[in-house]
């Protein structure tokens, strides 16, 4: 059976994200460990961390996953922003370690005003510095696939390969596969043949064993649009078929999958609940 969950708010405390996940029928949960639109963050107390861990055990929610701040840009040619991003991601890893979260998902950033090659080189250098600052930690970074919007990196599987090949400690990195992003980046997923071909390309570039998490999102925009706009499951240009392929792929049976669909209600019902029910109906 697939391991399914969603991104949940930490408003009211980290344990609240776990409670919200349980109320929606999640198996796993993703969260921000801080306000994702601010650089500064309040430290995590031992009491907060203990309560979070206890909530996971009590509610039987597994595979907690952290998502790094959207402000981070490891590819930035601006040295001040680049340094701020390095320090911020290192801090995010420490926060995840305190909470007992094994992975932090990060968008590598945008190579604004420089070449893709130069941007990827800055990402590699950034990750090496982050790893040198966090050698004692067990937590690892997951590089997320992106829609390739503008100068954003990781819109091609080859970008992931370049980063993994370039860093000094590739074993401390993994991949988070976002269905909306991959589709918007131009990789077809709809028919069984398309799905298999895209997975073969990912396997050839980085190896499927690198994939440690999935983000399950339909796409408001068409294949190859390079526009990152999430839609509810089965209500976008992807439709249901790609999710059926993914959920029934035995290679990913033990890999957790998280919704990042818009938070809303329909006929008084939480759409996270609706999306999870839709996904589970696809599992054979």
DOBA-448909 format. One record per residue (C-alpha): residue number from 1; x, y, z. Coordinates in steps of 0.1 Angstrom, whole numbers, plus 5000, padded with zeros to 4 digits. Example, Ala and Ser with C-alpha at 12.3 -4.5 7.8 and 13.67 -1.06 7.14 Angstrom:
BEGIN
> i xx yy zz
> 1 5123 4955 5078
> 2 5137 4989 5071
REM end
This chain:
BEGIN
> i xx yy zz
> 1 5000 5000 5000
> 2 5013 5035 4991
> 3 5025 5058 5019
> 4 5004 5090 5014
> 5 5003 5123 5032
> 6 5002 5160 5028
> 7 5019 5193 5037
> 8 5004 5207 5069
> 9 5006 5240 5087
> 10 5026 5243 5119
> 11 5004 5271 5132
> 12 5000 5265 5170
> 13 5030 5243 5172
> 14 5048 5215 5153
> 15 5026 5189 5169
> 16 4996 5206 5153
> 17 5009 5197 5118
> 18 5008 5160 5129
> 19 4973 5163 5144
> 20 4961 5179 5111
> 21 4977 5151 5091
> 22 4960 5125 5113
> 23 4926 5142 5110
> 24 4929 5140 5072
> 25 4938 5104 5072
> 26 4975 5108 5063
> 27 5002 5082 5067
> 28 5030 5108 5065
> 29 5034 5146 5068
> 30 5055 5174 5053
> 31 5059 5208 5071
> 32 5080 5239 5072
> 33 5101 5241 5104
> 34 5099 5280 5102
> 35 5081 5308 5084
> 36 5091 5300 5048
> 37 5089 5337 5038
> 38 5113 5351 5064
> 39 5150 5347 5070
> 40 5149 5348 5107
> 41 5135 5320 5128
> 42 5128 5313 5164
> 43 5148 5285 5179
> 44 5131 5251 5186
> 45 5128 5243 5223
> 46 5134 5207 5236
> 47 5098 5207 5248
> 48 5085 5215 5213
> 49 5107 5188 5197
> 50 5096 5162 5223
> 51 5059 5171 5218
> 52 5063 5168 5180
> 53 5080 5133 5183
> 54 5054 5121 5207
> 55 5026 5133 5184
> 56 5041 5113 5155
> 57 5041 5082 5177
> 58 5007 5087 5192
> 59 4990 5095 5159
> 60 5010 5068 5140
> 61 5022 5093 5114
> 62 5055 5082 5098
> 63 5081 5097 5074
> 64 5080 5134 5086
> 65 5096 5156 5059
> 66 5107 5192 5061
> 67 5106 5217 5032
> 68 5132 5245 5032
> 69 5124 5282 5028
> 70 5115 5295 4993
> 71 5139 5324 4999
> 72 5169 5301 4996
> 73 5188 5305 4963
> 74 5220 5284 4962
> 75 5226 5293 4925
> 76 5225 5331 4931
> 77 5253 5351 4915
> 78 5248 5377 4943
> 79 5274 5367 4969
> 80 5254 5382 4998
> 81 5223 5363 4989
> 82 5243 5331 4982
> 83 5260 5333 5016
> 84 5226 5339 5033
> 85 5212 5309 5015
> 86 5240 5286 5025
> 87 5237 5296 5062
> 88 5199 5294 5060
> 89 5199 5258 5046
> 90 5225 5247 5071
> 91 5202 5261 5098
> 92 5172 5242 5083
> 93 5192 5210 5085
> 94 5199 5216 5122
> 95 5162 5223 5129
> 96 5152 5191 5112
> 97 5177 5172 5132
> 98 5163 5186 5165
> 99 5128 5175 5154
> 100 5140 5140 5142
> 101 5131 5147 5106
> 102 5155 5127 5082
> 103 5152 5148 5051
> 104 5149 5185 5041
> 105 5135 5192 5005
> 106 5151 5222 4988
> 107 5147 5240 4955
> 108 5183 5247 4943
> 109 5174 5281 4931
> 110 5176 5303 4900
> 111 5207 5312 4879
> 112 5195 5347 4873
> 113 5218 5366 4850
> 114 5243 5338 4846
> 115 5245 5305 4826
> 116 5230 5273 4837
> 117 5265 5258 4841
> 118 5276 5287 4863
> 119 5244 5284 4884
> 120 5249 5246 4889
> 121 5285 5252 4899
> 122 5274 5276 4926
> 123 5249 5251 4938
> 124 5276 5225 4941
> 125 5299 5249 4960
> 126 5270 5258 4983
> 127 5261 5222 4991
> 128 5298 5214 4998
> 129 5299 5243 5023
> 130 5266 5233 5039
> 131 5279 5197 5043
> 132 5311 5210 5059
> 133 5290 5230 5084
> 134 5268 5200 5093
> 135 5291 5170 5093
> 136 5277 5157 5126
> 137 5241 5156 5114
> 138 5222 5126 5101
> 139 5196 5146 5082
> 140 5200 5149 5044
> 141 5189 5173 5016
> 142 5165 5162 4989
> 143 5169 5182 4957
> 144 5135 5189 4942
> 145 5126 5187 4905
> 146 5112 5220 4892
> 147 5091 5232 4863
> 148 5121 5250 4849
> 149 5104 5284 4851
> 150 5126 5313 4841
> 151 5162 5307 4853
> 152 5151 5281 4878
> 153 5174 5250 4879
> 154 5164 5213 4881
> 155 5139 5216 4853
> 156 5160 5189 4836
> 157 5171 5156 4851
> 158 5206 5164 4838
> 159 5208 5193 4863
> 160 5203 5169 4892
> 161 5230 5147 4877
> 162 5255 5176 4875
> 163 5249 5185 4911
> 164 5252 5149 4924
> 165 5283 5143 4903
> 166 5299 5175 4914
> 167 5295 5175 4952
> 168 5320 5159 4975
> 169 5295 5139 4995
> 170 5267 5128 4971
> 171 5256 5101 4996
> 172 5242 5130 5017
> 173 5218 5140 4989
> 174 5186 5125 4974
> 175 5158 5136 4950
> 176 5122 5147 4956
> 177 5101 5141 4925
> 178 5072 5165 4920
> 179 5046 5153 4895
> 180 5034 5188 4885
> 181 5069 5201 4881
> 182 5082 5172 4860
> 183 5052 5174 4837
> 184 5054 5212 4834
> 185 5091 5208 4826
> 186 5082 5188 4796
> 187 5084 5152 4807
> 188 5052 5133 4797
> 189 5037 5110 4823
> 190 5001 5103 4811
> 191 5002 5070 4792
> 192 5020 5039 4805
> 193 5046 5042 4778
> 194 5052 5079 4786
> 195 5055 5072 4823
> 196 5080 5044 4818
> 197 5100 5064 4793
> 198 5103 5094 4818
> 199 5113 5071 4846
> 200 5139 5055 4824
> 201 5153 5090 4817
> 202 5154 5097 4855
> 203 5170 5064 4862
> 204 5197 5070 4835
> 205 5204 5105 4849
> 206 5205 5099 4886
> 207 5193 5064 4895
> 208 5158 5057 4909
> 209 5173 5047 4942
> 210 5180 5084 4948
> 211 5143 5092 4949
> 212 5134 5095 4986
> 213 5101 5114 4984
> 214 5073 5124 4959
> 215 5052 5155 4958
> 216 5018 5145 4942
> 217 5002 5175 4924
> 218 4982 5178 4893
> 219 4991 5207 4870
> 220 4970 5237 4861
> 221 4991 5242 4830
> 222 4999 5220 4800
> 223 5029 5197 4793
> 224 5061 5217 4788
> 225 5046 5250 4800
> 226 5074 5256 4825
> 227 5048 5271 4848
> 228 5045 5258 4884
> 229 5008 5258 4893
> 230 4994 5229 4914
> 231 4959 5215 4909
> 232 4939 5190 4928
> 233 4944 5154 4918
> 234 4927 5145 4886
> 235 4915 5181 4880
> 236 4944 5193 4859
> 237 4963 5185 4827
> 238 4978 5153 4842
> 239 4945 5137 4850
> 240 4943 5104 4870
> 241 4963 5081 4849
> 242 4999 5092 4858
> 243 4990 5089 4895
> 244 4977 5053 4889
> 245 5010 5045 4872
> 246 5031 5059 4901
> 247 5010 5045 4930
> 248 5011 5010 4915
> 249 5049 5011 4906
> 250 5064 4985 4930
> 251 5097 5003 4929
> 252 5082 5032 4949
> 253 5060 5012 4973
> 254 5081 5022 5003
> 255 5087 5058 4992
> 256 5064 5084 5010
> 257 5043 5107 4988
> 258 5030 5141 4999
> 259 5002 5163 4986
> 260 5010 5200 4980
> 261 4976 5208 4965
> 262 4958 5241 4974
> 263 4942 5242 5009
> 264 4905 5245 5004
> 265 4871 5229 5010
> 266 4844 5215 4987
> 267 4809 5209 5000
> 268 4822 5213 5035
> 269 4849 5186 5030
> 270 4886 5193 5033
> 271 4901 5188 4998
> 272 4932 5170 5013
> 273 4908 5143 5024
> 274 4892 5143 4989
> 275 4926 5141 4972
> 276 4938 5113 4995
> 277 4906 5093 4988
> 278 4911 5098 4951
> 279 4947 5086 4952
> 280 4939 5055 4973
> 281 4911 5046 4949
> 282 4938 5042 4922
> 283 4959 5016 4942
> 284 4953 4982 4928
REM end
